[in-house]
Amino acid sequence: MALTLMASSVASSWLSYVFVGQAYAQSTSLVACSQVSNRKYAVMVDRPASMLPQLREFLAIAAVPCHYLNTSMTFFGGFDNANASTFRANQLRELGIDAVVHSFLGKANDIPAALQASMVLVESTGETNTTIQQIRSLTGKNAIAATFNNRSVLLAAPLSSPASANAIASSLRNQRFSAQVISAALLAPNSNSSSPRNGTATTPRNNAATTYRVLVPNRNANTLTQVRAIAADAFPIKLNNVSYIQARTYTDVNNANRERDRLNIRFPGTIVIKD
């Protein structure tokens, strides 16, 4: 089973407490979604930042516009465990946003079924570009050409929830397209080679982006609770034998510095470190 895909990138930026779409006007650097996080789990939304509703501050700050499989998406944080990623995805689901949990680093088998990322596979018939345009017109979702199981196919709605992907596939079948839902885990890279291994389709691994961590001094027993009221996935760490709370991570140093300055008002001594 093999899959060959090209992914481009769009800009990332810091987001204030209004509309996430403002990020595009402040963009300064390019990023592909798979480069945003070096964590095992990534929380993603299959919509561009400009099309998201108003968000609470802690979610707006976490949002990073990115591009995956030729589709504009929004990244909402990388996490080291399934519980933290599930918590963030469910925060977005409560707002009616179709968030999923996905791993760009390899298969993750402990993601809840409802939060797993899916996509729609459409059998390619006729002229590819014409079919892609038809799929986009019918579903409002992007589609790209690929090879899967040694046959030409089209992939639509990358990183959608299973429910959304099933609805899209059903709509396409009603229009006489041969469409089925597949797991986005089939796209998880397992090496620098695009050759399949153990039956899993692969794409080339991208080098992880530099991570800037915003750390709050852990001065007393209440600090963690206070920081988690602002950043729900904050956790304690040790740096040079000094106790801190890691509040957030960023791939853009300017974003990290802005968050440091904001938190420093309430938590003096907040710092930024570079991985």
C-alpha positions in Angstrom: 0.0 0.0 0.0 1.6 3.3 -1.0 0.5 6.9 -1.0 2.3 9.8 -2.6 1.2 13.3 -1.6 2.4 16.9 -1.6 1.8 19.2 1.3 2.3 23.0 1.2 2.2 25.5 4.0 0.6 28.7 5.2 1.4 31.2 7.8 1.3 30.9 11.6 0.7 33.7 14.1 -0.3 34.7 17.6 -4.0 35.0 18.2 -5.8 37.5 20.5 -9.2 37.0 22.1 -11.5 37.8 19.2 -11.6 35.8 15.9 -9.0 33.3 15.1 -9.2 34.5 11.4 -7.2 37.6 12.4 -4.1 35.3 12.4 -3.7 35.5 8.6 -3.2 39.3 8.7 -0.4 38.9 11.2 1.4 36.0 9.5 5.2 36.0 9.3 6.3 32.5 8.7 5.3 29.4 6.8 4.4 26.1 8.4 3.1 22.7 7.4 0.8 21.1 10.0 3.1 18.1 10.4 5.9 20.5 11.3 3.9 22.3 14.0 4.2 19.7 16.7 6.9 17.3 17.8 4.5 15.7 20.3 2.8 12.3 19.9 -0.7 13.8 19.5 -1.9 16.8 17.6 -5.4 18.4 17.9 -6.6 19.5 14.5 -9.6 21.2 12.9 -10.2 20.7 9.2 -11.1 24.4 8.7 -9.0 27.4 8.1 -8.6 29.9 10.9 -10.6 32.5 9.0 -13.7 30.3 9.1 -13.7 29.5 12.8 -16.1 31.1 15.3 -15.2 33.3 18.2 -13.1 31.4 20.7 -12.2 31.7 24.4 -8.8 33.2 24.9 -7.0 30.1 25.9 -8.2 28.4 22.7 -7.5 31.4 20.4 -3.9 31.7 21.7 -3.4 27.9 21.1 -4.6 28.1 17.5 -2.0 28.0 14.6 -3.0 28.1 11.0 -1.3 25.5 8.9 -1.6 23.4 5.7 -2.0 19.7 5.2 -2.7 17.7 2.1 -3.4 21.0 0.2 -6.0 22.0 2.8 -5.9 24.9 5.2 -6.4 23.7 8.7 -5.9 24.9 12.3 -3.7 23.3 14.8 -4.8 23.5 18.5 -1.8 22.0 20.4 0.5 19.1 20.6 0.4 16.7 23.6 2.4 13.8 25.0 -0.6 11.7 26.2 -4.1 10.8 24.9 -5.9 12.3 27.9 -4.6 15.8 27.4 -5.2 15.8 23.7 -8.8 14.4 24.2 -9.5 17.1 26.8 -8.5 19.8 24.3 -10.4 18.2 21.4 -13.6 18.0 23.6 -13.3 21.6 24.5 -13.5 22.4 20.8 -16.3 19.9 20.2 -18.4 21.6 23.0 -18.2 24.7 20.7 -19.5 22.8 17.7 -16.1 22.6 16.1 -15.2 19.2 14.5 -11.9 18.7 16.2 -9.9 15.4 15.9 -6.8 14.0 17.5 -4.1 12.8 15.1 -0.4 11.7 15.2 2.1 12.9 12.6 4.8 10.9 14.3 3.2 7.4 14.0 0.2 5.4 14.9 -1.5 6.2 18.2 -3.9 3.5 19.2 -5.4 5.1 22.4 -7.3 7.9 20.7 -11.1 7.6 21.5 -13.0 6.4 18.4 -15.1 9.5 18.1 -12.0 11.8 18.0 -10.0 9.8 15.6 -9.1 11.5 12.3 -10.7 10.1 9.1 -10.8 11.0 5.4 -12.8 10.0 2.4 -11.3 7.9 -0.4 -13.0 8.3 -3.8 -12.2 6.0 -6.7 -10.8 8.0 -9.5 -12.7 7.7 -12.8 -12.5 10.0 -15.8 -10.4 13.2 -15.8 -8.8 13.7 -12.4 -9.0 17.5 -12.2 -12.6 17.6 -13.3 -13.5 15.0 -10.6 -11.6 17.0 -7.9 -13.6 20.1 -8.8 -16.9 18.1 -8.6 -16.0 16.8 -5.2 -15.1 20.2 -3.9 -18.4 21.6 -5.3 -20.5 18.8 -3.7 -18.8 18.7 -0.3 -17.1 22.0 0.2 -14.0 20.0 1.0 -10.6 19.9 -0.7 -9.6 16.7 -2.6 -6.2 15.6 -4.0 -5.0 12.8 -6.2 -3.1 9.9 -4.7 -2.2 6.3 -5.1 -3.5 3.7 -2.6 -3.3 0.0 -2.9 -1.5 0.5 -6.2 -4.5 2.3 -7.7 -5.3 5.9 -8.5 -7.7 7.5 -6.0 -8.8 10.9 -4.7 -8.6 11.8 -1.0 -11.1 14.3 0.4 -11.8 15.9 3.8 -8.4 15.0 5.4 -8.5 14.9 9.2 -12.3 15.0 9.5 -14.1 13.3 12.3 -15.6 9.8 11.5 -19.1 11.3 11.7 -18.3 14.1 9.2 -16.3 11.8 6.9 -19.2 9.3 6.8 -21.7 12.0 6.0 -19.5 13.3 3.2 -19.0 9.7 1.8 -22.7 9.1 1.9 -23.4 12.4 0.0 -20.8 11.5 -2.7 -22.3 8.0 -3.1 -25.7 9.6 -3.6 -24.1 11.4 -6.5 -22.8 8.0 -7.9 -19.2 8.4 -6.7 -17.6 5.3 -5.2 -16.6 6.7 -1.8 -15.5 5.2 1.5 -14.1 6.4 4.8 -10.6 5.4 5.7 -8.5 6.2 8.8 -6.1 9.1 8.6 -3.7 6.9 10.6 -2.9 5.3 7.2 -1.0 8.5 6.5 1.1 8.4 9.6 4.9 8.4 8.7 7.0 5.6 10.1 10.3 6.4 8.3 12.1 8.9 6.1 11.2 6.7 3.1 7.9 6.8 1.3 7.9 3.0 1.0 5.1 1.2 2.8 5.9 -0.8 5.9 3.8 -3.3 7.8 0.8 -2.5 5.5 0.8 1.2 6.5 0.8 3.9 3.8 3.5 6.5 4.6 4.6 10.0 3.7 8.0 11.5 4.3 8.7 12.7 7.8 9.3 16.4 8.3 11.8 17.7 10.8 10.0 19.0 13.9 9.9 22.8 14.2 11.8 24.5 17.1 9.6 24.6 20.2 9.5 27.6 22.6 8.1 26.8 26.0 6.5 29.3 28.3 7.4 28.5 31.9 5.8 30.0 35.0 7.6 29.8 38.4 6.0 27.2 40.6 6.1 29.2 43.8 3.4 27.5 45.9 0.8 24.8 46.0 -1.8 27.0 44.3 0.3 27.9 41.2 -0.6 24.9 39.1 -4.3 25.3 39.7 -4.0 29.0 38.9 -2.1 28.4 35.6 -4.5 25.6 34.6 -7.4 28.1 34.8 -5.7 29.8 31.9 -4.0 26.9 30.2 -5.9 23.7 30.9 -3.0 21.3 29.9 -0.3 23.0 32.0 2.0 20.7 33.9 4.9 21.0 36.4 8.5 20.5 35.2 12.0 20.9 36.6 14.6 23.2 35.0 18.1 23.2 36.5 16.5 21.9 39.7 14.0 24.8 39.8 10.3 24.0 39.7 8.2 25.6 36.9 4.8 25.1 35.4 4.8 24.7 31.6 1.9 26.8 30.5 2.2 26.7 26.7 4.4 25.9 23.7 4.9 27.8 20.5 6.8 27.3 17.3 7.2 31.1 16.8 9.4 33.0 19.3 7.4 36.2 18.9 4.2 34.4 20.0 6.1 32.8 22.9 7.4 36.2 24.0 4.0 37.8 23.9 2.5 35.0 26.0 5.4 35.3 28.5 4.8 39.0 28.8 1.1 38.4 29.3 1.6 35.8 32.0 4.4 37.7 33.7 1.8 40.3 34.8 0.2 37.7 37.0 3.1 35.3 37.5 6.4 37.4 37.8 9.4 35.5 36.6 7.7 33.8 33.7 10.3 32.8 31.1 10.7 31.3 27.6 13.1 28.5 26.8 14.0 27.1 23.5 14.2 23.3 22.8 
